[in-house]
């Protein structure tokens, strides 16, 4: 509810175009942002985040509505999905050169992770321009290894690979689970550095230059890291609801009233990708004596209304407040131009009551 009030205040504030007000700064902090993002060179939205976002907006779900603090697409707990772009570089092949096709330092800036977030999934994606590194002859395989990087950007000496796979042909996109590596080597405020090696293996006595054994060495495209985390404020027991639209007929009684919040009106359209706005609603109306059953009143509110009818000057009427709220999902760029999909609780007023 605090988040909704702050966002409504920001919508009406005349100082949004100037310095950030304390209210807007507090609101951004509650969204997990240290400052208002200003994307300089934002990349495209990863297709996986678009799919999750669109699916969450489409009801009904098979078997019921999705849990607000669970990413059903990956079957893991979580309310924050981030995709980090690789900021590493290609490395010299070094020695022994042999059949090494590619060596690359993978570097991910994980400073956006907040204290208290719990990692529930880490997935590394390697993308190629086309199906690449096709073995030139039967019996030969391609070997992919991933190591934790030393401070010099090379595989840590004395440590085996975090993962090791063999392929006859590398596909256009390869996915790897790095949950164990992340839990060991990454934390809020830290970075993750890995070394990727692709080499040509196969039969003893094979001849040929490394490049002839690694056909398609120019095909490597990009690397990204998808993380799913569970934020501290996520209430796993809550479920997503589709908020009913407030009635069109005005009523003096306590009911939800229509309030549409446009992110362009609050100056956030350059970093919030979707939605462009949402129907937040608010509670308004009277709580008269006697309180009707549809006003969702507590026993305390009933008695307060009775006392107010006897002493209007000394006792106020109960207040019309939200008694049921639902979450929304927001797709946005963070302060490091990473694309984030985050599920926020208590953003839409579904029902009002007298309290």
N, C-alpha and C positions, 0 to 999 in steps of 0.2 A: 504494500500500500504506500509505503514511503517513497518507493521508486516512482509509482504512478503520480503521486502528488508533486514530486520534484520535476518530472517531465512536463506535467501540466503547467507548473510555474514557469519553466523555461520557455514554453510556448508563448506565454503572455508577457514575458520579460522584454522591456525595450532596449536592453543593453546587450543583447546577444551578439550584435555585430562588433562590439568593442571587446574589452578584456573579459575573460571568463569570470562570471560571478561565482561567489562561494557555493551557491546552490548548484550551478552547472558543474563546477569542479567536483562537488560531492557526488553528483549523479554519474559523471564519467568514471569516478573511482568505483562506484558500485557496479558499473559495467565492466570492470576489470581493466580500465585504461588510466594511465598516468597523466595523460593530456589529451586534448582534442586531436584526433588523427588528421593529418593533412597529406594524403597520398601523393607522392611526387611522380613515381613511375609504377603505378599498380599493374600487376600482371593480370591475366585472365582468371576468372573464377574456376577453380578445379571442378571438372564435371561431377565428381563424387559429392561435392558439397551442394551443387545445384540439385542433384537427385534427392539427397536427404531433405533439403529445404522444401522442395516441391512435394515430396511425399508426405511430409509433416502437415502441409497445408491441405492435403487431400483426404477427405473422410468419405466413407467409413474405412477403417483399417480391418484387415482380416483378423478375426478372433477378438475384436474389440479395439478400443482406442489405445494408442501407445503410451507408455509411462513417460512422464515428463523428464525424468532423470535417467533415462536409458536410451541408448542409441540402438534401436531395433535392427537397423541395417547391418550392424556388426555383432549384435547380440552381446553387448557389453554395457555395464553401467556407465553413465556419463551425461553431461549436459553441455560440454564444450568440445567442439571439434575444430582443430587448427591444422592448416597445411603450411609447412615451412619449406621455403625454397632453398636449394643447396647453394651455398656461397663459397664453395671450395674451388680448387684449381687442379689442372692436370699436373702430374709429377713426372720427373725424369724416370726412365725405366730402371736405372741403376743396375746393380749387379746382384745375382747373375741375370743377364738379359734374356738368354735362352729363348723361350717361347712366349714371353710376356707380351700380350697384345695391348694392354691398357693398365695404367695405374693412375688413380685419381684420389685426391683428398676430398672427402665429403665433409662440409662444415655447416652446422645448423645453429643459428642463434636462438637459444631457448629462453632469452631473458623475459619474454612475455608471460611465461608461466608464473603463477602467483603462489605465495606461501599458502599451504593448506590444500592445494589441488592434489588429487590422487590420480596417478596415471593408471588407466585401465586398458589401453591399447596403443601400440606403436607399430606403424606399418611403413616400411621403406619401399618406394617405387622407383625402379630404374626404367627409363624410357629411351627407345631408340627410334631413329627416323624410319627404319623399316626392319623387317626380319633380318638380323645381321649376324656376322661371325659364323657363317655356315661352314661346317667342317668340310674340307675339300675331298676327303675320301673316307670310305667305311672304316670303322674301328677307331677313328679319332674323335675326341670329345673336347669340349671347351669347359674349362674349370673357372668358377667364380668364387672368390674368397673375399671376406669382409673382416677387417681387423680394427681394433681400437688403435687410434693414432697416438704417437708419442708427441711431446712438445715440438719436435722437429718436423712433424707431419709425415712420419713414416710408421710402419707397423711397429707396435711395442715389442722390443726384443724379449724373447723367452715366452711369449704368449701365443697360443694357438689362435686360429681364426674364430670370430664370433659365429660365423656361419660359412659353410662350404657346400657348393652345389656343382654338379656336372650336367652339361647339356650337349646334345647333338647339334642343336641350333638355338640360339637365344631368340626369344620372341620380342615383339615390339614393346611389350610392357611386362615387367617382372615385379612381383610383390613378395616382400619378405617381412616376417614378424620379428620386430626388434624389441619386444617388451622387456625381455631379460636384460638386454644391453642398456636400455634406457634407465631401468630401475637401478642399475649399478653405476652408470657413468653420467647421468644427467640429473639435475635438480634445478629448482627455481633460481634464476640468475646465472646459471652456468650454460656453457656451450657443449655441443656434442661434436666430436671430430672422429671420423672413421677413414680408413683407407680401403678403397675398392681396387681389387686386382682381377683382371680377366686374362687367362693364359690358355694356350693350346696344349692339350695333353694328348695321350693316345699311345700308340704302339712304340715299343723300343726300336731304335734304329731308323725311325722316320726321318726323312731328310726334308729340306725345304727351309726357306727363310721364315722368320717369325711372321712377317706380313702375309706371306702366301698361306700360312696356316691360320691366319686371323683375317680372312676375307671380310671386308666391310669395316675396317678400323675407323672410318670417318662417320660411322652411323650412330655413335653415342649422342643422345639428345639432351637429357636433363635428368635430375634426381630430385625427389621431394620426400618429405617425411610427414606423415599424417599421425597426429596424436589425438586421442580421446581422453579427456580427464573429467573427474567428478569434482565440481566446485564445492566450497564449504557450505554455501547457502542452499545447495540443492536438496530438496526434500523428496527422497526416493519414493515415499508412499503416495505422493500426489499423482494424479492422472490428468492428462490433457483433456480439456473440455472445449466444445464449440460454443462460444458465448452467444446467447440469444440476442437478437436485435431489440433494443428498447421499443416499447409500443409507440406508435405514431400519435395516438390520441393523448393529449395532455391530461395529466391527472394531478390533483393537489396532494395526493398521498405519496408516501415514501416509495420511490421506484427508481430503477436505473434510467438515466437520461443519456441521450446520444452525445458522445464526444469523439470526434475523429481527430487524431493527432497526425499531422503531416510532418515528416522529417525535414522537408525543404523549408517549412515555416520556421523551424528552430535552427536552421543553418547547418544541418547535418547530412545533407544529401550527397556531399562529395565523398563521404567515407562509409555511409550505410548503403550497401548494395541492394538489399531487399529485406523487407517490403519497403515501399515508398512511404507508407504510413499504416495506421491500423486503428480500428474502432476500439478505443479504450473505455469509453463510457464513464459516468460518474453517478453518485447517488444524490438525489434531491427530493424534496417534498416534506410534508408534515407527518407527525406521529400523533394524531389526535386521540382524545378519549371518547369512547372506549377503543382500544386497539383491536383491529380486526386480525383474524388468524393469518391472512395473506401478508401481513406486514413483518413476519418473521421476528416477532418480539421475544425478548427474554422475560422471565418473571420479574426481574428487577425493573425492566422498562414498563411493564404493566402497572406495577405499584407506583413508579415514578409518575406515570401519566395520571393515575388516580389522585396522587397528592397534588400534582399541578392543577388538576381541575378544582381542588379545594383551596389551593393557595397559589394562584398564577404568578404573583409577584415574588414569592420566596423560593419557588421550585421551578426550574426550567423544564420544558418538554424533553423527552428523549431525542437523541440525534439520529438522523438518517445516515447510515454508514454501510459500506460494503460488508457482506457476510459470506460471499463466495466469489472468488476470483480465479482466473485461469491464466496460463502462461502463453507466451508467443516465442517464436524463433526469429532471430535476427542474423542476417548474413552481412559481414562488414570487414573493412580493412582495419588492422590495429596500428599501433604506432611504429611498427617495423614493416608495414606494407604486407604483412601476412594476411591471408584470407581466413576468417574465423566464422564458424557457425555456432551460435550460443543460444541456449534455451533459457529464457528468463521467467521465473515464477511471478505470480501475482501482478500481471500487467493489464488484465481486462476484467472489468466489473461485470459479473454475471448476475448476481442477486444483491438486493439491498434489504436492510432490516432496521428496526428501531432498537437502539441500545442506549 
